[in-house]
Amino acid sequence: MKIAARLATLCLTFGLSTPLWADSLAYVSNERDNTISVIDMASLEVIDTIAVGQRPRGILLSPDEDVLYICASDDDTVEIFDLATRQVVDTLPSGEDPEQFALHPNGRHLYIANEDDALVTVLDVETKHVLAQIEVGVEPEGMGVSHDGRWAVNTSETSNMLHWINTETFEIEKNIVIGARPRHVEFTHDDALLWASAEIGGTVHIIDVESLEEIHAIDFRIPGVNQDRVQPVGIQLTSDGRYAFVALGPANHIAVVDAQSYEVLDYLLVGARVWQVALSPDEKTLLTTNGVSGDVSVIDVDKLEVVKTIDVGRFPWGVRITLGTES
């Protein structure tokens, strides 16, 4: 009863339409502080800050949510962070300068973008064996794996390409040129489409997964904001196919896109240099990492409003949210 009352109070306080999930935690990597901030999703407060490796950027939860994988880019390693003890308990051989990665649905094969080496490293997280190193374009960064496990897709920033990797053979089957400096990829929940952001191009590109052809490109125009500041990076898609949320970097806005018509519905002002985004388990709350302002914006998805700002470390980069238990 106390928990229910607390969550109801929070809903009234922050204007949330439904209660958040109990025990859910958000983890934020702070690139300049070399720390992870832990946010209680019920109170929307930082409850812990933990020192980790040098320049933590991409972060991922294991399927069982026992550990958090951390790209410690300047240490040239992936760290294993135990969520129960909140300590780094092991490291994985990642190749040089790991920035982003994606985990195969089998929970074992980790696809790591090695920015300095123009490689994608495929690692078995259980055996710590490197299964493959795949040559890709210049400055690989973004990584995504389809929900059915068939495809791994890497973005190469300087080559302006999406590299489609067959996860059975670890070979590239197709390269697709998109807008300048592709940063992030996100599969729709049915794996029918891939959304890819092009930071310098100022666009998001929609790829049909069956044909491996681009079917649409979305431009963003924010009144009063110089166009060269509109730099799409992180993307989150709701599971019902209704919304896509796109972080627009130094434009300091989140674009709300109709995921069916590709129409931009709104622009939400958040912190400075918004980078990555994550949805809560019930998809009622969206968190954004704002690097320059050193904070996280909390967005009510039903109302499409920013309801709170949470101070974290210096240059927050990645964000992941655990399931917790349904209230």
N, C-alpha and C positions, 0 to 999 in steps of 0.2 A: 504493500500500500504506500509506503514511504517513497519507494522508487517511482511508482506511478504518479504520485502527487508531485514529485520533483520534476518529472518529465512534462507533466501538464503545465506546471508553472513556467518551465522553460519555453514551452510552445507559446504561451501568452506573452512572455517577456520578449522573445525574438520574432514573434509573428509567424511561427512555423505552423503549418496547417495540421500536421499529424506528429505524434511523438517520434523522437529519434530512437534508434535501437539501443538497448541497454548494453553496457560493457564494451561498446565499440570504441576503438582507438584509432586515431590518425597518426601516421608517422611522416615527418617532413625532414628531408635532407637539406642541411645548411652548408652550401658550397664553400663559403669563406671561413666559417667557424669550425669546420671539421666536426660537426655534431649532428645528432638526430634529435628533433623535438618531438615529444609525445603529447598529443592533444586528446583529452577526454571528450568524446563526441556528445556526451550528455550535458556536461557543464560548459563545453566549448572553451576550455582553459588549458594552457600548457601545464602538464603535471610532472614532466621530467625532461631533462636535457642530458644527452649522453655523448661523450667523446667517442668518435670513431676514426677511421682512416683519413688520409689526406684527400681533400676535394671530393666529398661524396656528392654524387649526382643522381644517376638512375637508381631507383629502388624497386624491389618486387617482393611480394609475399609468397611464401610457399603455399601449395594448395591446402595443406592442413593448418596453415597459419601458425606453425610452430616457430618459424624463422623468417627473418627479413634478409633478403640479399641486397647488398649495397655495392655499387660501383665506386670503389675508392680510386678515382682516376689517376691521381698523382702517385699512388702507391703501386700502380699497375697490377691491381688485384681486385677480386670480388670478395667481400667479407660476408661471413655468415653471422648474423646477429640474432641471438636467442631471445625471443619475445618474453619468455617467462622470467629470465634473470636480467634481461636488458644489458647483455654483455656480448661483445664480439667473441665468438667461441672458436672460429676457424676461418681459413681463407681458401679461395679456389684460384687455380691458375687461369687467368683471364686473357692473357696477352696484354700488349701495351695499351695504355690510356683507354680503359673501358669507359664508355660514356652512357650508353643505353643498352638494354638487353630485353629479351622476352623469353618466357618459359613455355616449352611445349606442353600441351595438355597431359602428356604422360608424366609430368612432374619431374622428369629427370634431365631432359636435354635443354640446356640453356644456350641461347643464341646471343652472342655478345658482339657489339660493334666496337672494333679497335680503330679509333679515329686516326692515330698516327701511322698505322701500318697498312691502311686500306684493306683490311681483312674483316671477315666475320668468323669468330671462333665459336665452334660448337663443342660444348663441354657437358660431360655426364656428371651431374652434381653428386651422385652417390659414390662413384668410383674415382672421381677427380681426373678422369682420363679425357684428354682432348680428342674428340672424335673426328674433327675436320677443321681446317682453316681455309676459308673460301675467299679468293681474291675478288674484291668488289671495286667500286669507283673510289675517287679521291674524297677523303674525309667522311667515312661512314659514320652515321649517328643514330638515326631512328631504327627501331626494330619492332616488328610485330609478328605474331604467329596466329594463324587462323584457328578458330575454335575447334574445327575438325582435325587440326594437326597437319593438314596437307601442305600448307605453304608457310614459309618464313619470308618476310619482306624486309629488306634493308634499304635505307635512304642514304645516298652519298651526296653530301652538301655541295661539293665543288663540281662534281660530274652532273648534278641535277637529274639524278636517276633514281628509279625504284628498281631494285634487284629482286626478282622472284626466285626463291630457292626451293627446290624440291626437297622435302624433309626426309624422303627415303634415300635419295642418292647424294644429298648435300651438293647438288650441282645447280647452277643458275639456269633456269629455263627461259627467262625473258628479262630484258631490260626495257623500262619505259621511261622516256624523258618527260619530265613535268616542269613546273615553274622553278625559278631560281632558289637554290638553297633549301631543298626539302628537309624537313626536320622530324616529323612525327607521322606515324601511320596508325590507323585504327580500323579493324574489321567490324562490320555490322554483326549483330548477334546471330544472324542466320548465314553469315559468311558470303552473302551475295555480292557485297560491295566492300571496297576499301576506300577510306578517306585518308588523304595525304596532304599535309600542310607544306606550303612553299613560303619560307620566311621572307626572303628578299622579293620574291615574285608577288607577295601580298595576296596569295590565293590559296584556296583549298581545292584539291582535285579529287574527283570521284571516279574510281576504277571499277568496271564490271569484272568480277572475279572469274566468271565462266569464259569470257572472250579475252580477258586481259587487255581490254581497251578502255581508254578514258571516255566517259560519257558526259561529263559536265565539269565545269570549273566555276567556283564561287569567288566573286570579288567583294571586298569590304570597303565601304565608304562611310566614315564617321564625320558628321558635321563638326567643323571647328578643329579637326585633327589633321595635321599634315599627312599626306598619303604615304610618304616615305617612313613614317613611324608605324604604319599598319603592317605588322610582321607576324603572321600566324605561326603558332608553335603547337602547344598541346591541344588535343581533341578528346572529348568524351561524348559517347553516344548513349542515349537512354535505351533500355532494353525493349521498350514498346515501340521503338522506331519513330518517336515523336520529335525529339529534339537532338540537335548536335550543339555542343558548347565548344567554342573555339577561343583559345587564349591568343590575344593579339599583341603580345610583347610590349614594346615601348609605347604603343597606343593606349595602354592602361585600361583596356576594355575587354570584356568577354562578349563575343558575338553569340547571339541565340539564333540558331538556324532551324527552320522547318526541315526535318530530315527527309521528308517525302518530296516537297516541292523545291527544296534548296533555296528558298527565300529567306533572307535575313530578317528576322522578326524584331530584334531589338539589340541594342548595345548597352551593356551594364558596366558602369564605371567601377573599377576595383583599384588595387594598389599599383605601384610603379613597377613596370616591366613584368607583367604577368606572364608566367612561363608554363606551368603544368596545372592540370585540373584533375579532380577525382570526385566521384559520386559516392554518397553514403549508401549502405546496403539497401535501404528502402527508396533510394533515388529521390528523396525529398530535399536533400541538402547537397550543394556543390561547394567544394573547397578549391581555392586557387592559391598557388604560390606566387608571391610578388617579390622578385629578387631585389630590386633597388630599395624599396621601402621596408624590406625585412619583415614582411607580415603575410598572413593568410587571410583572404576574404572568405566570408561565409555567405552563401547565396541560398535563399529560399526558392526552390525550383518551382513550386506551385505559383508563387507570387512574382517570380522573376525579379527579386529585389535582394540587394546586399543588406544583411541584417546584423553583421558584426565583423570586426577586424581583430585578428589575434596576432600579437607580436611574437615572433619566433627568433631565429638566429640571423646571421648575416647572409644575404643572398640565398634564401630558400629556393630549392630547385625542384626536387621530386616530392610527390605526396601519394600515400597509399592508406586505405582505410580498411580495418578488419571488420568481419561480419558482426561480431558480438552476438547477443541473444535478443530475439524480438520481444519488445515490451508489450 
